[in-house]
C-alpha cells in the first residue's frame, strides 16, 4: 500500500516554476521528460546500457520516468525485477564489473538502505581495491528526499550519506536541464554515480535552451551553476531547495537585497571554486538543504570555507537552513514546518546581514 501511495504522490506535482515572459517564450521540458529522453538517448547510443528495477518495464516505471522504453528496447535492455533491492543492486554491480553499464532504479532512495552494502562495499570500493583494474560504471537513480505525506521512513535526503563515501560521485539535479545533462554524463562516466532526483518536481516544466535536446548535450559532473547573480549574500542549495532559494531571493529583492543563488548540482565532487568566488564577492553565505543539519551538505560547505582563505572574506558567520533535526512528521502542517521555507531563508538572510540590511537596500536603489 505504501509503495502504491508513493507512486500516486509522484503524479501530483504539475506546476511550472518560472512565469517570466522570457521563460514562457522558451521551450519547456518537464523533469520527467528530461530523464526519460536522457535514458532513451543513452540506450540508443550504447548497447551496454540497460535499465533494471521494480516496475521499470511493463508498468513504464513507478513515476513513468522509463515510459515507453521497454516497448522500444525489449526485455533485455529494460528489466523488471522482484521487490528485492539487495538482489537487483547486486546483479547490477556485477554486470558493471563485467563491462556493462547498468542504470539501477530504486523506487525511492529510502529503499536503497536495503542495498547499501552493494553500493558502498561493492560499487564504490572496487576500483581502489583492484588497483584500478576494475571499473564499475553504474548509475543508481531514483527519487530522494522529502515527498508529500509519506512520513518518516520515506522522506530522507541521502545526499550527505552517500557523499561521505570515497569512490562514489553524487549528483542532485534541480531542473530539466540538470536532469537531462547530468543523467547522460552519469551514464557515460566510468565510476559509480548516485543520482538523487526529487519526485515533487518530476511534473514541473522548466524553460530550456534548444541545445538541451541535442543527443550529446551534457552537464559536467562537479560544476555548480549560478542561477541568479547577486552581490549582497550567497545562497547555496541543491535539488528542490534551489526553488526555495530562488523564491527567497525574489522576496529579498523587494527589500533591496540582491542574493546570489547557486545550484550545486554535484554534491561529490563539490564545486568549491564557484562557492568561494561568490563568497569573495558577497562576503555572506547561507546554505540551504532539505536534509538534516548535522553532518549535512551545508556543514561540509562551512568546513570547506573555514579551511580556505575565503574564510577571511566573510563579514558574518555562515548560516545553515536545513530540515529540522527530527524524523519527518506525517501531519501535513508539521511536515511543512520540518523543511526550510521561504520565510526561513529571508529571516536567516536578514540575521546574517544584520545592520548591513539598510545599507544594502540603499546601495541597490
N, C-alpha and C positions, 0 to 999 in steps of 0.2 A: 504493500500500500504506500509506503513512504517513497519508494522508487517511482511509483506512478505519480505521486504528488510532485516530486522533483521534476518529472517530465512536464506535467501540466503547468508548473510555475514558469518553465522556460519560455512558454509562448505568450506570456503576459506583457513583456516589455516591447512596445511598438512605437515609442515616441522618438521623434527626431530632436537632437540636441541643439544644433545650430539653426538660427532662423534669420540670419542677416541676408540682405538681398544678394550679396555675392555668393553666399553659401547656397541659397535657394536656386541660383542660376547654374551652379556647378552640378556635375554628375553626382548622383547619390548611390551609395552602396551600403547595405547592412553588414554588420559584423558577421552574421551567419553566412551570407553570400560570399563575403571575403574569404572566410575559412574554407567554404565549400569549393570555391574556384581555385584556391591555392592547392588543395588536395587533388583536384582534378588535373591541374597543370602538372603536378609532380608525378602522379600516377602515369600520365601520358608520356612524360619526359624520360622516366627511368623505370625499367621493368623490375628493378629490385625493390621498388617501393610497394608496400602493401599496408592495408589498414586492418586492425583487429580490435575487438572489444564487444561489449554487450550491446546487442540490438543495432550495430552499426550497418548491417547489410540489408536484410529484408524489410526491416522497420524504418530504414533510412536514417537511423541514429535517434537517440532519445531526444535530442534537441534539433534534429533534422540538419545537422552540420554535414553529414555524409549523404544527404539526399541525392538519389539518382546514380550514385557511384557503383553500387552493386549491380544494377541493371546494365551499366555501361562496361564494367570491367570483370564481372563474374565472381564466382565463388573463391577462386584462388588469390584474388587481389583485395577483396573486401570480405572479411571473415567474421561471422557471428561466433561468439564464444559462450560457454556456460558462465554462470554467475560465480566466478572464482578468480578474483583479481590476482592472487598469488600465482595461480596456474597460468593464466594467459600472459601475465607480465614476464614470467619465467620463459615461456615459449618465445616471446618477442625478443628478450635479451639474447637468448640462444641463437635465434635467427640472425640478429645483428652481428653476433660474433662470427657467424658463418658467412657473412658477406652481404646479407640482405639489408634493407632499410625500412624497418617496420615503423608504423605510426600506431602507437598503443593508446587507445582511448579509455579513460576512466569516466564513468557516468558522472562522477563528481570526484574531485581530488580528495575528499574526505575518505573515499573508499580506497585510495592509494595506500592508506595505512596498512591494509591487508597485504600489500605488495612491496612495502618499503625495503625489505631485505634485498629484493632483486634490484630495486632502483639504486640503493646505496652500495651494497656489498658486491653485486654482480656488475651492474652497468657502470657506475661511477669509478670503480677502483681497478677495473681490469686492464685498462691501457697502462696504468702505472705499474701494476703487479706483473704485467707481461713484458716490462721494459720497453714499451712502445711497439710491441709486435702485434697486438690485437686491438684494433679499434672497435668501438661499439656505437655505430651510427644509428641511434634510435631516438624517436620523439615520443615522450609521454605527454598527452594533452587531455584537456577536459576543463569543465567549469570549476573555478576556485573562489573561495571567499564567501562572504555573506550573500545569500539569495533573498528570499522573502518567505517568512513563515515556515521555515524548515528547522528551526530550533538549534540547540547547542551542538549536536553531533554532525550537523550538515552545513555549518556556516563558517568554518575555519578558513583562514588565509594561510597557505603553506609557503608563501614566498620566503620568509625568513628560515623556515625549517630546511628547505632544500638548498637555499643559498649558503647555508652553513657548511655544505659538504664539497670539498675539492673534487674535481672530476666531472661535475655537472655544470651545465650552463642553464640559467634560469631566466625565462622571459615572461613578461607580464604586459601584454598589449592592452591598449585602451580603445582606439577607434578602428575603423575599417582598414585604413592604410597600414596601421601597425599589424593588425591581424593577418592580412594577406602577405605583406612583405616579410614579416618575421617568421611566419609559419614556413614559407618557402625556403628561407635561409636556414631554418632549423632542420628541415628535411634534408637539405644538401650538406649539412655540417657533418664532419667525421666523428663527432663526440656526442654523448647522450645529452639531450636537451629536455628540460622540464618546461612545459608550455602551459602557463596559467591563464585561462580565459575567465570571463565573468558572464554568467548566464543572463544577468539583468540587461546587458547591452547587446545580446545576440540579435534582437529585432530592431535595434536602433540604426537608422540610416545616417551616414555621415557624408559630407561632401568630399569627393576625391578628385585628384587631377587625372587627366586622360592616361598618363603613363602608368598609373597604378594597375590598370588592366593588362599591361604588357606581360607576355609569358615569362620574361626574365626580370620582372620588377622584383627587387629585393630590398629589404630594410636591413642594414648591417647590424649584426649582434654586437652589443656593447656600446651602442651610441644612443644617447638621450636626445630628446627634441624639445626645443623651446617653443611652447605652444602659444605663449603671449609674452611679448617683451615688456619689461618694466625697469624702473630704476630705484624704487624705494625699498622693496623687500622681495625675497625669493621664496616661492612656494614650490617644493619638490614633492611629486606624488607618482603613483603608478596605478594602473588599472582604473577602476571606477572612481577612485579618489581624485583622478585628474579632472573629472567632470565637476566634482565638488570644489576643487581649487579654482577652476575657471569661473564658476558661478560666484565664488567668494571674491575673486579678482574684479568681477564686474560690479559687485557691491562696494568694494573698496574704492573703485574708480569714482563712484558717486561722492565719496568723501575726499576726493583729490589725491588718493594714494594709488600709485602705479605699481602693481605687483607683477613680477615676472614668474610665469608658471612653467615648470619643467616637467615633462613626461619622461620618466626614467626608461620605459620600455624594457630595459635589460637590468635585472637585479644582480646577476652574476654572469659575466663581469659587470662591474658598476662603473658608469662613466663619470668618474670624479672630476675630470677635466672640465666638463660642462658645468657641473655644480660649482666648482671652485671659481671659474670665470665669472659666473653670475654673482656669487657672494662678494667677490672683489669689487663688483660694480654697485651692488645694493647695500652691502655691509649688514644685512639682516637675513635670517633664514628661519623658515618654518617647514618642517617635514610633515607630510600627510599620508596616512595609510589606514586601511580598514582592518588590518590585523592588530594583534595585541601589542602593547608598547614594550614590554620587557624583552630584551634581546631582539628587537624588531629591526626592520629595514631602516627606520628613522634613527634608531640607536646606532646602527653601523655608520650612517652618514655623519652623525655627530662625532663619532670616534675618528673618522677619516679627516674631518675638518680640524679636530683638535691636534692631530698628528702632523698636520701640514702648516706651512707658513700662512695659509689662508686664515687660520685661527686669529691671527693678529689684525685681520681686516674687519673682524666682527665688532660692531658697536654695541651689541647686546647678546645675551645668551641665546643659543638655538632653542626653539620651542618645538616640541613634538605634539602633533594632533594625531591620535590613534584611536583604535577601538578601545572601549572600556575593558579593564582587566578582569573580566568575568566571562563565564560561558555565555553564549548568545541566548538571551531570553526568547521565549516563544511568543509572549504577549506583544501585539503589534506596537503599542505605544512604547513599551520598554525596548523593543528591538530598534526603533528609530533613535532612541537616546543612547544606544550602545555603540553607535557608529558616529564618526565625525560629521557634523552638519555644517552648512554654510555659515551659520551664525557663530559656530565654534571657531571656525577659521578666521572670521572677521574679528572676533574678540581676541584671539591669540595674536593676530597681527597688530592690533591696537596696543596690546600689552607689550609686545616686543619693541614697537616703535616708541612707546612711552611719550615723552614730551616732544618728540620729533613729529608727531602726527600733524600738528598745526603748521609746522614749518614745511612739511612735505606737501600738504594741501596748498599752502600759499605759493610754493615754488612751482607747482604744476598748473596754476591758474593761467 
